[in-house]
Amino acid sequence: MAGISEQLRAIYRLLAGHFGPQHWWPGETPFEVMVGAILIQNTNWNNVEKAIANLRDVDLLSLERLSALDSGLLAEYIRPAGYHNLKAARLHNLCSRVLEVSQGDLDHFLGQPLEELRLQLLGVKGIGPETADAILLYAARYPVFVVDTYTHRILSRHQLIDEECGYHQLQELFTDHLEADLHLFGEYHALLVQTGKHYCRKSRPDCSHCPLDGF
């Protein structure tokens, strides 16, 4: 049987061959990526796009303007993403952290050393490991592998991990066996998301049409 490195690379090749380049994360600026990383919590990207479009239409996709916006009004703009009041508070929490740590200089904030920045992000109420790592990878451009529900489900169903495998253990599976490459990690995460959405669904998985069928 092939080693784990070979298996992970084989999965990537199969998914990349099926779906093609993903060019993730969708976002025109690092701040927009950060906003999207919070809005995507417990919803799908179509809903996030609607919420971001609302913010873009009124020119609110900047740290200064978003942080100064009334929470209730912000919640209305992002309503399509669901949990709008909660996410409005989380967006303001993140803005407050950037203002506190870097006086509103987003480049300075994102330019902190990796582990320091991760701690800063995890210290924001409402940001957990997945959201923090998405910001690290797609906004700060650090080669950090983002783990989500799809990642766990796909690898568990293909018996590469146990059901009980936790976030950091699963993350280390990728980081210990693949080179720390920004493009690879971003594309791999996006391809797993596509596979989970279209084939490896929680209920009624479509295994026969999945690019990993027979893997």
C-alpha positions as CSV (number, residue, x, y, z in Angstrom):
1,M,0.0,0.0,0.0
2,A,1.3,3.5,-0.9
3,G,2.5,5.7,1.9
4,I,0.4,8.6,3.2
5,S,2.4,11.2,1.2
6,E,1.7,9.3,-2.0
7,Q,-2.0,8.8,-1.1
8,L,-2.5,12.5,-0.4
9,R,-0.8,13.4,-3.7
10,A,-2.9,10.9,-5.5
11,I,-6.1,12.4,-4.1
12,Y,-4.9,15.9,-5.1
13,R,-4.2,14.8,-8.7
14,L,-7.6,13.0,-9.1
15,L,-9.5,16.1,-7.8
16,A,-7.4,18.6,-9.7
17,G,-7.9,16.5,-12.9
18,H,-11.7,16.4,-12.3
19,F,-12.4,20.0,-11.1
20,G,-9.5,22.0,-12.6
21,P,-7.9,25.0,-11.0
22,Q,-9.9,26.6,-8.2
23,H,-8.0,29.9,-7.6
24,W,-9.3,30.2,-4.1
25,W,-10.1,32.2,-1.9
26,P,-12.6,34.4,-3.8
27,G,-11.9,38.0,-2.6
28,E,-10.5,41.2,-4.1
29,T,-8.5,42.3,-1.1
30,P,-7.1,40.7,2.1
31,F,-9.8,42.5,4.1
32,E,-12.5,41.0,1.9
33,V,-11.0,37.6,2.4
34,M,-11.1,38.1,6.2
35,V,-14.7,39.2,6.1
36,G,-15.6,36.2,3.9
37,A,-13.8,33.9,6.4
38,I,-16.2,35.0,9.1
39,L,-19.3,35.1,6.9
40,I,-18.8,31.5,5.6
41,Q,-19.3,30.1,9.1
42,N,-22.3,27.7,9.1
43,T,-23.5,28.7,5.6
44,N,-22.6,28.3,1.9
45,W,-20.6,30.5,-0.4
46,N,-23.6,31.6,-2.4
47,N,-25.0,33.3,0.7
48,V,-21.7,34.8,1.5
49,E,-21.4,36.3,-2.0
50,K,-24.8,38.0,-1.5
51,A,-23.7,39.5,1.8
52,I,-20.4,40.7,0.4
53,A,-22.1,42.2,-2.6
54,N,-24.4,44.2,-0.2
55,L,-21.3,45.5,1.6
56,R,-19.5,46.3,-1.7
57,D,-22.5,48.1,-3.1
58,V,-22.4,50.7,-0.3
59,D,-18.5,50.8,-0.2
60,L,-18.2,49.2,3.2
61,L,-15.5,46.7,2.5
62,S,-12.7,48.5,4.3
63,L,-11.5,48.2,7.9
64,E,-12.2,51.9,8.7
65,R,-15.8,52.0,7.3
66,L,-16.8,48.6,8.6
67,S,-15.5,49.1,12.1
68,A,-17.4,52.4,12.3
69,L,-20.7,51.0,11.1
70,D,-23.5,50.5,13.6
71,S,-23.8,46.8,14.5
72,G,-27.5,46.7,13.7
73,L,-27.0,48.1,10.3
74,L,-24.0,45.9,9.6
75,A,-26.2,42.9,10.6
76,E,-28.8,43.9,8.0
77,Y,-26.3,44.1,5.2
78,I,-24.9,40.6,5.9
79,R,-28.3,39.1,6.6
80,P,-28.1,36.7,3.6
81,A,-25.1,34.9,5.3
82,G,-27.3,33.9,8.2
83,Y,-26.6,34.4,12.0
84,H,-26.3,38.0,10.9
85,N,-26.3,39.5,14.4
86,L,-23.7,37.1,15.7
87,K,-21.5,37.5,12.6
88,A,-21.8,41.3,12.8
89,A,-20.4,41.2,16.3
90,R,-17.6,38.9,15.2
91,L,-16.7,41.2,12.3
92,H,-16.5,44.1,14.8
93,N,-14.4,42.0,17.1
94,L,-11.9,41.3,14.4
95,C,-11.8,45.0,13.3
96,S,-11.2,45.9,17.0
97,R,-8.3,43.5,17.2
98,V,-6.6,45.0,14.1
99,L,-7.2,48.5,15.4
100,E,-5.8,47.6,18.8
101,V,-2.8,45.7,17.7
102,S,-1.8,47.6,14.6
103,Q,-3.6,50.9,14.8
104,G,-5.7,49.9,11.8
105,D,-2.7,49.1,9.6
106,L,-3.9,45.8,8.1
107,D,-0.7,45.1,6.3
108,H,1.2,45.4,9.6
109,F,-1.4,43.1,11.3
110,L,-1.2,40.4,8.6
111,G,2.6,40.8,8.4
112,Q,3.2,39.5,12.0
113,P,5.1,36.3,12.4
114,L,2.8,33.2,11.7
115,E,2.4,32.0,15.3
116,E,2.0,35.4,16.7
117,L,-0.7,36.2,14.1
118,R,-2.5,32.9,14.8
119,L,-2.6,33.7,18.5
120,Q,-4.0,37.2,17.7
121,L,-6.7,35.7,15.5
122,L,-7.6,33.0,18.0
123,G,-7.9,35.6,20.6
124,V,-10.8,37.2,18.8
125,K,-14.2,36.1,20.1
126,G,-15.9,34.1,17.4
127,I,-12.8,33.0,15.5
128,G,-11.8,29.4,15.9
129,P,-9.0,27.4,14.2
130,E,-10.6,26.9,10.8
131,T,-11.4,30.7,10.4
132,A,-8.0,31.7,11.8
133,D,-6.2,29.3,9.4
134,A,-8.3,30.5,6.4
135,I,-7.2,34.1,7.2
136,L,-3.6,32.9,7.6
137,L,-3.6,31.1,4.3
138,Y,-5.7,33.3,2.0
139,A,-5.2,36.8,3.5
140,A,-1.8,36.7,5.2
141,R,-0.5,34.3,2.6
142,Y,1.1,31.8,5.0
143,P,1.3,28.1,3.9
144,V,-1.2,26.8,6.4
145,F,-3.5,23.9,5.6
146,V,-7.2,24.7,6.3
147,V,-9.2,21.8,7.7
148,D,-13.0,21.7,7.5
149,T,-15.8,19.3,7.8
150,Y,-15.4,18.2,4.2
151,T,-11.7,17.4,4.8
152,H,-12.6,15.2,7.8
153,R,-15.5,13.5,6.0
154,I,-13.6,12.6,2.8
155,L,-10.4,11.3,4.5
156,S,-12.5,9.4,7.1
157,R,-14.6,7.7,4.5
158,H,-11.4,6.7,2.6
159,Q,-10.0,5.3,5.9
160,L,-7.0,7.6,6.0
161,I,-8.1,8.9,9.5
162,D,-10.2,7.7,12.4
163,E,-13.6,9.3,13.0
164,E,-12.2,10.8,16.2
165,C,-9.4,12.6,14.5
166,G,-9.3,16.2,15.7
167,Y,-8.6,19.4,13.8
168,H,-4.9,19.8,14.6
169,Q,-4.1,16.1,14.1
170,L,-5.8,16.2,10.7
171,Q,-4.0,19.4,9.8
172,E,-0.7,17.8,10.7
173,L,-1.4,14.9,8.4
174,F,-1.2,17.3,5.5
175,T,1.6,19.5,6.8
176,D,3.8,16.6,7.8
177,H,3.5,14.8,4.4
178,L,3.3,17.6,1.9
179,E,5.6,20.5,1.2
180,A,4.5,23.8,2.7
181,D,3.4,25.3,-0.5
182,L,0.9,28.2,-0.6
183,H,-0.7,27.3,-3.9
184,L,-0.9,23.6,-3.2
185,F,-2.6,24.2,0.2
186,G,-5.1,26.6,-1.2
187,E,-6.0,24.5,-4.2
188,Y,-6.2,21.3,-2.1
189,H,-8.5,22.9,0.4
190,A,-10.7,24.2,-2.4
191,L,-10.8,20.9,-4.2
192,L,-11.9,19.1,-1.0
193,V,-14.7,21.6,-0.5
194,Q,-15.9,21.0,-4.1
195,T,-15.8,17.2,-3.5
196,G,-17.7,17.5,-0.3
197,K,-20.3,19.7,-1.8
198,H,-21.0,17.8,-5.0
199,Y,-20.2,14.2,-4.1
200,C,-19.1,13.4,-0.6
201,R,-22.2,14.8,1.1
202,K,-23.1,14.0,4.7
203,S,-26.2,12.2,3.6
204,R,-26.7,10.4,0.2
205,P,-23.1,10.6,-1.0
206,D,-22.7,10.2,-4.7
207,C,-19.8,7.8,-4.6
208,S,-20.2,6.3,-8.1
209,H,-19.7,9.7,-9.8
210,C,-17.0,10.9,-7.4
211,P,-13.5,11.4,-8.8
212,L,-12.3,9.4,-5.8
213,D,-14.4,6.4,-6.5
214,G,-12.3,3.3,-6.3
215,F,-9.4,5.2,-4.6
